[in-house]
Amino acid sequence: MNLSRLAASIAESPTLKLNALAKSMQAQGIPVIHLGGGEPKNKAPRSAVEAASAYLAAGDIKYTPSAGSLSLRKAAAEYTENNYGRKAAVENIIISSGAKQTLYNLLFTLLDPGDEVIVPAPFWVSYPEMVRMTGGVPVVVPSSPETHIPRAEDLLGAVTARTKAILLNSPNNPSGALYPAELMEEIVRFCERKEIWLIADDIYHKLVFDGLRAPNPCAFTGRGVEESRLIILNAVSKIYGMTGFRIGWAVAPKAVIAVMNNIQAATTSCNSGVLMAAAEAALKGPQEGVGELVSLLETNRNAILASLAEIPGVRVVKPHGTFYCLPDFSAFGKDSLTLCSFLLEKASVVTVPGREFGAENHLRLSYCGSRADVVEGVARIRWALDPASPKEIRIGDKTAVRDW
Ligand SMILES: Cc1ncc(COP(=O)(O)O)c(C=O)c1O
């Protein structure tokens, strides 16, 4: 078929593919445990649901300003000041359909063909694809397997004359790693000095455990938003349990936002007023839900670490944030895609192959579901992999027999 070479080169989303497979197994009555999820199970804040309902009830559902409603941009500016100490005008903010579209529009705005974007591994699966789609070249920098955090010299040593941006995500999907303040400081100062864009995808910044706080990148630049090379991305998706509302935003110099706005106007016109009303209410409403989510995730994190510790040969770096961990399964001699399919077939557990995140021989496991699912899911993985396990276990109302 005569398709665009670039478009045809974009890989199918592995997570969505796995979700579809798990759903079809569930439809056949197989009690699949999903450790591949990318969204917490908590309900959206009541304030958000009520605001969306009121907007809908008014019945005036029309186009909105393409950069986002003024009141949500103001709320995002306030959020930025409260959480990052960074003063931003509404012209420094654009609202888009989740952090995903925000990042896509940003890369489209920043990159000329052949421009390089440095992406530390492990990385969120969409980064390299988005960089390629917008004409850029992703330059993947490996991290230490002991920490899943890149060394400053490796990251900054990868910078060339073609480097346009560095793309950071801490706390990190897929590893849960939290970059230390010293590393963040070094990267921020380097980027400001060399005039390289530093994109901080901060979508998980409040989902941090052990009494820690995510280091604030804005604390390390003496520059205000207009002069700075540091661009912050955020969304209501993960921290408010509002993935389906599809609202995210960027905080960047006005000239960058203006071009992102032109791209948005030319592609999607604008965001839905219903969803923006909900996001605004989440930002302005009671915030207790965020703390409750963090403690639930921290309990699940502890449960998954304890369960993984019982599988001989598995090593895992303790995650300090998000709702993912990235255990190393190299002791089992299967590549991550084969292992992932094996676990789905034999133990009815969905995991995500580390290969998709630049971490071959690892699996990404989510602990955003129930604690019971986390514990049972890992117990099934152990059963499938540990030769010392009993020959049979019950999976739902069936007996699974270990015949491999
Ligand atoms: C690191 C990272 N950035 C961005 C996104 C996308 O967020 P949104 O749902 O707001 O588009 C995700 C979702 O999984 C993510 O993990």
The ligand as an ORCA input file, in Angstrom:
! r2SCAN-3c Opt
* xyz 0 1
  C       5.894      9.904     31.234
  C       4.545     10.130     30.659
  N       4.306     11.276     30.006
  C       3.100     11.504     29.458
  C       2.091     10.578     29.544
  C       0.774     10.883     28.882
  O      -0.044     11.568     29.727
  P      -1.508     12.045     29.305
  O      -2.425     10.908     29.620
  O      -1.765     13.258     30.125
  O      -1.483     12.337     27.860
  C       2.293      9.372     30.205
  C       1.232      8.360     30.269
  O       1.439      7.203     30.536
  C       3.557      9.141     30.794
  O       3.821      8.017     31.454
*
